[in-house]
Amino acid sequence: MGLVGMVRYALIILLGAAASSALLASCCEPAHKNSAPYVVNSMFQEVYGRDIDLAHQQGSVPDSAYFPIYTFGIQNTGTDDDVFTLQLRANGGGFDITRRVPAGQVVLFRTPTAVLDSITSNEQFSYVITDTNPNIDEIYKWMSFQTTDSAEIHSLNPTLSIVYGAIDNGPEGCNTPASTTSESIDSLPKR
């Protein structure tokens, strides 16, 4: 192999390396959304609704039961607006509450109520049960009790998680999967 052949060979290797470098540069490095949920414990509230008790019904006459209505204040401590999903699970049931949370702001998340109010009308719910438009008694089937003490959050002891930070730029774009943080109910105020 002469000098010309060696130069050609070196040129081919350089062109191949440059092409590979260009291809790798076109692959994206997914960005991470600068958002982080923080549960503002002082904003936590709990009240109770009353409806038909499907879970503990005895005989042919249904009784009523209390179900919890929890309100959580969740702050986005990051610099990017985001969509947070609060997941609440207890006794094999539960639901997800999804809301947009602007950077630096606190947004209230409230568990489902029989009648939508100023908070729940802005929320998007999804339920562990398969019915897409369930009644309150179906939603709370495994979270309804004969006394309000049993529905108190520290007695019910649900698991709370917040899903956040997903970036979806479509099938051809750079995407970032969501992050999930578990929240402890131990620091929430007791009634």
C-alpha positions in Angstrom: 0.0 0.0 0.0 1.6 3.2 -1.1 1.3 6.7 0.3 -1.8 7.5 -1.8 -3.5 4.4 -0.5 -2.6 5.3 3.1 -4.0 8.8 2.7 -7.2 7.4 1.2 -7.6 4.9 4.0 -7.0 7.6 6.6 -9.5 9.9 4.8 -12.1 7.2 4.8 -11.6 6.6 8.5 -11.9 10.3 9.3 -15.0 10.7 7.2 -16.5 7.6 8.9 -15.7 9.1 12.3 -17.2 12.4 11.4 -20.4 10.8 10.1 -20.7 8.7 13.3 -20.2 11.8 15.4 -22.9 13.6 13.4 -25.3 10.8 13.9 -24.6 10.6 17.6 -25.0 14.4 17.9 -28.4 14.2 16.4 -29.6 11.8 19.2 -31.0 13.9 21.9 -30.1 14.0 25.6 -33.5 14.2 27.4 -33.9 17.3 29.4 -35.1 17.1 33.0 -38.0 19.3 34.0 -37.1 21.6 36.9 -40.1 20.8 39.1 -40.5 19.2 42.5 -43.6 18.7 44.6 -43.7 19.7 48.2 -46.7 18.9 50.4 -47.6 21.9 52.6 -48.6 20.1 55.8 -50.3 23.2 57.3 -52.8 23.3 54.4 -54.0 19.8 54.9 -57.7 19.5 55.8 -60.1 16.6 56.2 -63.8 16.5 56.3 -66.3 13.7 55.8 -69.1 13.0 53.5 -71.9 10.4 54.0 -73.3 8.1 51.4 -74.5 4.5 50.9 -72.1 1.9 52.3 -71.6 -0.7 49.6 -68.6 -2.3 51.2 -70.3 -3.3 54.5 -73.9 -3.7 53.5 -75.7 -6.4 55.5 -79.0 -7.7 54.4 -81.2 -6.0 51.8 -81.4 -2.6 53.4 -78.2 -0.5 52.7 -76.8 1.5 55.5 -74.8 4.7 55.1 -71.2 5.3 55.9 -68.7 8.1 56.2 -66.0 8.6 53.5 -63.0 11.0 53.8 -62.6 14.2 51.8 -59.0 15.2 52.1 -57.5 18.4 50.8 -53.7 18.6 50.2 -51.8 21.8 49.4 -48.9 20.9 47.0 -46.3 23.4 46.0 -44.1 23.2 42.9 -40.7 24.2 44.3 -39.0 24.1 40.9 -38.7 26.8 38.2 -40.8 24.9 35.5 -44.6 24.6 35.4 -45.6 20.9 35.6 -48.5 18.5 35.9 -48.6 16.6 39.2 -50.6 13.5 39.8 -51.4 12.7 43.5 -52.0 9.0 43.9 -54.0 7.9 47.0 -54.4 4.1 47.7 -56.0 2.4 50.7 -57.6 -1.0 51.3 -57.4 -2.0 47.6 -59.1 1.1 46.3 -58.1 4.7 45.5 -57.7 7.3 42.8 -55.4 9.6 41.1 -55.9 13.4 41.1 -54.1 15.3 38.3 -53.6 19.1 38.3 -51.3 21.6 36.6 -49.1 23.3 39.2 -47.3 26.5 38.1 -43.7 27.0 39.2 -43.4 28.3 42.8 -47.2 28.1 43.4 -49.3 26.0 45.7 -52.3 24.2 44.3 -55.0 22.4 46.3 -55.8 18.8 45.5 -59.0 17.4 46.9 -60.3 13.9 46.9 -63.6 13.3 45.0 -66.8 14.8 46.4 -70.4 14.1 45.5 -70.8 17.6 44.0 -67.9 19.3 42.2 -66.7 22.4 44.0 -64.2 25.1 43.0 -61.3 22.8 43.6 -62.5 19.5 42.3 -64.0 21.0 39.1 -60.4 21.8 38.0 -59.1 18.3 38.7 -58.8 15.3 36.5 -59.6 12.0 38.4 -58.8 8.4 37.4 -60.0 5.6 39.6 -58.7 2.2 40.6 -62.1 0.8 39.8 -63.0 0.1 36.1 -66.1 2.3 35.9 -65.3 5.5 34.0 -68.1 7.5 35.6 -68.5 6.0 39.1 -70.8 7.1 41.9 -69.2 8.4 45.1 -70.3 5.1 46.9 -68.4 3.1 44.3 -65.3 5.3 44.5 -65.1 5.0 48.2 -66.2 1.4 48.5 -63.1 0.4 50.4 -62.7 3.7 52.2 -66.0 4.1 53.9 -66.6 3.6 57.6 -69.3 3.7 60.2 -67.4 6.4 62.2 -65.4 9.4 61.2 -62.6 8.2 63.4 -62.0 5.3 61.1 -61.9 7.6 58.0 -59.3 9.9 59.6 -56.2 9.8 57.5 -53.9 8.5 60.3 -56.4 5.6 60.9 -57.0 4.9 57.3 -53.2 5.1 56.6 -53.3 5.4 52.8 -50.2 5.5 50.7 -49.6 8.8 48.9 -47.4 9.3 45.9 -46.9 12.2 43.6 -45.9 11.7 39.9 -44.2 14.6 38.2 -41.6 15.8 35.7 -42.6 13.9 32.6 -41.7 15.5 29.3 -43.5 14.1 26.2 -42.4 15.5 22.9 -44.0 12.8 20.9 -42.6 9.6 19.4 -39.8 11.3 17.5 -38.8 13.8 20.2 -36.7 13.6 23.3 -38.8 12.4 26.2 -38.2 12.2 29.9 -40.1 9.6 32.0 -42.0 10.8 35.1 -40.5 10.7 38.5 -42.4 9.5 41.6 -42.0 10.5 45.2 -43.7 8.8 48.1 -45.2 11.1 50.8 -45.5 10.2 54.5 -48.8 11.0 56.2 -47.0 11.0 59.6 -46.3 14.7 59.3 -49.8 15.7 58.4 -51.8 17.4 61.3 -54.1 15.1 63.3 -57.6 16.2 64.0 
